[in-house]
Amino acid sequence: DLETLRKNINEALKQSEQKITADINARQLRMSKAVFKPYLWSLLGISAAGLIVIAGLFIAIWSVKNELDDLKQQRAEAERTLDLLETNTKGLTLENIPVENSKATRVCVATEKRMMKSLTHMGERLAELEQENTSLAQQLASLAAELERQSEIRQRQSEILNQLAKR
């Protein structure tokens, strides 16, 4: 009987131990959830913000890369254009002239004084021709007005003659 009692007590103790262990584990799980639940939302928020920042960085890097490619292409085109200008200038030379109050330079055409004088003379002659053109246009306008006035006079004369002929 003692042996059976001992087995029953051991059995009861094991069941009690298992129940207590299960209760402790359940309690610990509830406590862990209660403790980590506020941090879980913070962690999710931080993770979402991190993903947004990473996505923004990737977009920025992609945009900068595209801009860099465009700038490289523009530079290559500019170099090709400058090469063409150097081969096709027919005696003209290009010089880099410093811009006032700046470290930048501007590409300008180098000219001779003789060429500048002829260009100045051509500009003056062009101005004279424009003045003559304006004067001729004014004379044409006054002639057109005179022709219109004479046409009106002839019309009036023919009306008067028609009225006299009817009488």
Disulfide bonds with the S-S distance in Angstrom:
none
